[in-house]
Amino acid sequence: MNAPKTMSGVYLTGHGGPEVLEWRDDIPVPEPGAGQVLVRVAAAGVNNTDINTRVGWYSSDVTGATDAVDQKVEAGGWGGALHFPRIQGGDLCGIVEQVGPGVAFKPGQRVTCPINLPRPRPGNPQGFIALGSEIDGAFAQYCLVEADDLYDVSASPLSDVEIAAIPCAFGTAENLLTRAGVTAGHKVLITGASGGVGLAAVQLAALRGASVWAVTAGTKAEIVKSQGAENTFDRNDPLPQDMFDVVIDVVGGPAWPSLILSLKSGGHYAVSGAIAGPIVEADLRDIYLRDITIHGCTHQAPEVFDRLVELVNTGRIKPLVSRTYPLKDIGIAQADFQSKTLPGKLALVP
């Protein structure tokens, strides 16, 4: 089977607003080399990280919330400066189209992969690259992926759109829960609980047998409870102190000190996002005198996604996808995502 020579997709041409997203119909289709797979994209998820990369939020020069970046930056990607044009899209569900030499995958298999692809190297065993950041991603008709990074999800009862909602949100959530050691009987607090990662964390923590409490807007409380939360706090509610074994945080910002105080002595705080702002105030006494452990969570060990794919293929998890858009409408989809009015995930279809 021969793929076409060109494809449609979205180029990121620099850091900035939606104007730096350029729809193109003449993007060269990459050819798979040894150990590589050309995947025909069936669906791609919409994520904070794609928008953060577009606006350059990962630059240390940016200190505000993710929806308030209004400055020009040079090194705004996960790993610093990006090479433009870049095809973004860290959430991939697709069909194997062509394979290079030495690849066991066959055309027609349905596949996905993590957004964070492990690339350990001497002195940095937790090294990784991000799909759609350091290499081209899923915001096009085809995507070139290393075979070792791909997982077969042909057996899953989930739809293509649902599988495209898994890698970033559920991968991040499972990694947070793993690093924090969440297990049955733990009382867990999850921030940003109506978003993609937060809602995934609610579902996965409940699946582990934890008692889940969530921070969310009051209008979305019932949706969050439907995914496994026992109770919720409104975003403006004061949090109880010394109540939780684990806090899973993707929000950061001004509420950060109260999250630390909500932990029991010996508790674990795991973070993988800061949509309300990356700069926080800390009283170190509240951390060291109470033996709090802080986990920064980005690198994902392969066994994290291994477990997730098993849950996907057996149908034990199911993401909430609120809306699907044609890929050409990526600007509308990202604006809807940033409005925070829709719970769970949004997806794009080429």
Order of alpha helices (4+ residues) and beta strands (2+ residues): beta-beta-beta-alpha-beta-beta-beta-beta-beta-beta-alpha-alpha-beta-alpha-beta-alpha-beta-beta-alpha-beta-alpha-beta-alpha-beta-alpha-beta
